[in-house]
Amino acid sequence: MSFVRIRQGHALDAVAVSGLVQQVYQPFSADFPPTALKWTSAAVRALPASWLLAHDENKLVGVVRQGPDPEGHTLDSLAVATEWRRRGIGTALVAAVEELAVAACARQMIIALRDVLAANTAFFTALDYRMARPLPPHHHIFTKEIGTSL
Ligand SMILES: CC(C)(COP(=O)(O)OP(=O)(O)OC[C@H]1O[C@@H](n2cnc3c(N)ncnc32)[C@H](O)[C@@H]1OP(=O)(O)O)[C@@H](O)C(=O)NCCC(=O)NCCS
């Protein structure tokens, strides 16, 4: 388990955030058009506070975009640098999003997962996200109840 520092994004982070998202999601382009590739540096700069960044010392090792959703709180474009995976960084980022969601009084996390990404589904299932309904043609909606102990 890595002990990374997690913080909210600023406009000055836009190039680095976009760079990591593009690096992680570009390889999927051979199989499908990844939605996350819409996050150019200009797009990130337009709403930088919706991003959380994970740093190991000064190195950016993971990012996620998050925010309120009509059905609760959502996240997308979760990206952990390849050489930093399986050290708990993705888990730490999702936990940080869930903390923000609880603080905003959301009762449910809701995410759309692409059906072909088995590792992604395994990751969120390990974090207690459960399949709720199909989102045709290529995704399923997964949800997780949060904030019940408050
Ligand atoms: C999915 C992703 C964010 C996981 O990040 P990570 O930092 O490696 O995840 P963690 O170390 O916190 O993993 C926690 C648990 O999730 C599960 N998991 C993570 N990656 C997995 C994989 N490739 N295959 C199967 N299970 C996996 C495991 O149960 C793991 O626990 P373990 O390492 O003790 O077995 C990362 O692999 C990634 O950036 N993938 C490419 C982009 C992507 O698919 N993003 C999600 C779209 S929203």
The ligand as an SDF file (V2000), in Angstrom:
LIG
                    3D

 48 50  0  0  0  0  0  0  0  0999 V2000
   -8.3970    0.4990  -12.5500 C   0  0  0  0  0  0  0  0  0  0  0  0
   -7.2370    1.2800  -11.9090 C   0  0  0  0  0  0  0  0  0  0  0  0
   -7.6850    2.6860  -11.6230 C   0  0  0  0  0  0  0  0  0  0  0  0
   -6.8590    0.5670  -10.5700 C   0  0  0  0  0  0  0  0  0  0  0  0
   -5.8700    1.3600   -9.8900 O   0  0  0  0  0  0  0  0  0  0  0  0
   -4.8440    0.7090   -8.8620 P   0  0  0  0  0  0  0  0  0  0  0  0
   -4.1580    1.8070   -8.1240 O   0  0  0  0  0  0  0  0  0  0  0  0
   -3.9790   -0.2650   -9.5570 O   0  0  0  0  0  0  0  0  0  0  0  0
   -5.8520   -0.0890   -7.9080 O   0  0  0  0  0  0  0  0  0  0  0  0
   -5.5840   -0.6320   -6.4180 P   0  0  0  0  0  0  0  0  0  0  0  0
   -4.1420   -0.9450   -6.2060 O   0  0  0  0  0  0  0  0  0  0  0  0
   -6.2100    0.3190   -5.4490 O   0  0  0  0  0  0  0  0  0  0  0  0
   -6.4300   -2.0160   -6.4760 O   0  0  0  0  0  0  0  0  0  0  0  0
   -7.3840   -2.3820   -5.4650 C   0  0  0  0  0  0  0  0  0  0  0  0
   -7.9990   -3.7350   -5.8030 C   0  0  0  0  0  0  0  0  0  0  0  0
   -8.7550   -3.6610   -7.0200 O   0  0  0  0  0  0  0  0  0  0  0  0
   -8.6290   -4.9090   -7.7440 C   0  0  0  0  0  0  0  0  0  0  0  0
   -7.8860   -4.6660   -9.0000 N   0  0  0  0  0  0  0  0  0  0  0  0
   -7.1490   -3.5880   -9.3370 C   0  0  0  0  0  0  0  0  0  0  0  0
   -6.6120   -3.7160  -10.5700 N   0  0  0  0  0  0  0  0  0  0  0  0
   -7.0080   -4.9490  -11.0140 C   0  0  0  0  0  0  0  0  0  0  0  0
   -6.7520   -5.6850  -12.2050 C   0  0  0  0  0  0  0  0  0  0  0  0
   -5.9810   -5.1980  -13.2130 N   0  0  0  0  0  0  0  0  0  0  0  0
   -7.3240   -6.9200  -12.3230 N   0  0  0  0  0  0  0  0  0  0  0  0
   -8.0860   -7.4350  -11.3470 C   0  0  0  0  0  0  0  0  0  0  0  0
   -8.3540   -6.7770  -10.1670 N   0  0  0  0  0  0  0  0  0  0  0  0
   -7.8190   -5.5460  -10.0190 C   0  0  0  0  0  0  0  0  0  0  0  0
   -7.8460   -5.8300   -6.8300 C   0  0  0  0  0  0  0  0  0  0  0  0
   -8.7870   -6.4920   -5.9690 O   0  0  0  0  0  0  0  0  0  0  0  0
   -6.9850   -4.8450   -6.0350 C   0  0  0  0  0  0  0  0  0  0  0  0
   -6.5290   -5.3500   -4.7920 O   0  0  0  0  0  0  0  0  0  0  0  0
   -5.1510   -6.2150   -4.7450 P   0  0  0  0  0  0  0  0  0  0  0  0
   -4.0850   -5.4550   -5.4880 O   0  0  0  0  0  0  0  0  0  0  0  0
   -4.8870   -6.3300   -3.2700 O   0  0  0  0  0  0  0  0  0  0  0  0
   -5.4750   -7.5290   -5.4130 O   0  0  0  0  0  0  0  0  0  0  0  0
   -5.9660    1.2560  -12.8150 C   0  0  0  0  0  0  0  0  0  0  0  0
   -5.6840   -0.0720  -13.1750 O   0  0  0  0  0  0  0  0  0  0  0  0
   -6.1250    2.0800  -14.0870 C   0  0  0  0  0  0  0  0  0  0  0  0
   -5.8030    3.2770  -14.0890 O   0  0  0  0  0  0  0  0  0  0  0  0
   -6.5970    1.4380  -15.1780 N   0  0  0  0  0  0  0  0  0  0  0  0
   -6.7650    2.0700  -16.4870 C   0  0  0  0  0  0  0  0  0  0  0  0
   -7.8720    3.0710  -16.5290 C   0  0  0  0  0  0  0  0  0  0  0  0
   -9.2050    2.5710  -16.0210 C   0  0  0  0  0  0  0  0  0  0  0  0
   -9.6830    1.5040  -16.3950 O   0  0  0  0  0  0  0  0  0  0  0  0
   -9.8350    3.4270  -15.1690 N   0  0  0  0  0  0  0  0  0  0  0  0
  -11.1410    3.2310  -14.6000 C   0  0  0  0  0  0  0  0  0  0  0  0
  -12.2000    3.8940  -15.4280 C   0  0  0  0  0  0  0  0  0  0  0  0
  -13.3720    4.7860  -14.4360 S   0  0  0  0  0  0  0  0  0  0  0  0
  1  2  1  0
  2  3  1  0
  2  4  1  0
  2 36  1  0
  4  5  1  0
  5  6  1  0
  6  7  2  0
  6  8  1  0
  6  9  1  0
  9 10  1  0
 10 11  2  0
 10 12  1  0
 10 13  1  0
 13 14  1  0
 14 15  1  0
 15 16  1  0
 15 30  1  0
 16 17  1  0
 17 18  1  0
 17 28  1  0
 18 19  1  0
 18 27  1  0
 19 20  2  0
 20 21  1  0
 21 22  1  0
 21 27  2  0
 22 23  1  0
 22 24  2  0
 24 25  1  0
 25 26  2  0
 26 27  1  0
 28 29  1  0
 28 30  1  0
 30 31  1  0
 31 32  1  0
 32 33  2  0
 32 34  1  0
 32 35  1  0
 36 37  1  0
 36 38  1  0
 38 39  2  0
 38 40  1  0
 40 41  1  0
 41 42  1  0
 42 43  1  0
 43 44  2  0
 43 45  1  0
 45 46  1  0
 46 47  1  0
 47 48  1  0
M  END
$$$$
